[in-house]
Amino acid sequence: PYNTHVLLLLDGRPLRDPVAAGLNSSVWASFPVDAVEQIEVVRGPGSVLYGSGAYSGVINIRTRGGALERQGRAAFTLGSWEAFGQEATVIHREGDSELLVSLQHFEDAGPDYSFTDYSDVDSTVAWRRESMGLLATARRGQVRGAFYLGDFRPYSLEGPTNSFLPVESWD
């Protein structure tokens, strides 16, 4: 998930994590795919053109524009391991102004993991994963702005399904 050698761009502007500067796993897992028009990949060093983050390459995600005045789309996904996802995109265009808002959410229970803990208590837990992404872009004439918020919670144990905890007391 840490990739400090490939620069990620959103509509030609750097998309950087303010803490790690190369943590792109939330983008890969939660970016609203319906908002993508084109993905451009520049292989090899591009630091001269794009700055120090482009040591091994550049990936530019270009978002969609609206051909109609108003358009919208919604999609739902169901799958194994209680997988459920939804995505919605709305584009509004009026004159030389355009607004795109896209939201994506996905979660699944993952496989079950059975174990016996130190107190010989048998437990079964599920691996949970969840991702959410929100993208908003606005354009008026030649001025363009974008906002992206991604939240990715990779597979992690949800905790034991039984709540029995042995209690020991000393007098």
Sequence and secondary structure as in RCSB ss.txt:
>XXXX:A:sequence
PYNTHVLLLLDGRPLRDPVAAGLNSSVWASFPVDAVEQIEVVRGPGSVLYGSGAYSGVINIRTRGGALERQGRAA
FTLGSWEAFGQEATVIHREGDSELLVSLQHFEDAGPDYSFTDYSDVDSTVAWRRESMGLLATARRGQVRGAFYLG
DFRPYSLEGPTNSFLPVESWD
>XXXX:A:secstr
 B SSEEEEETTEE   TTTSSB HHHHHHS GGGEEEEEEEES  HHHH TT SSEEEEEEE   SSSEEEEEE
EEEETTTEEEEEEEEEEEETTEEEEEEEEEEEE   EEEEE TTS EEEEEEEEEEEEEEEEEEETTEEEEEEEE
EEEEEEE   SS         
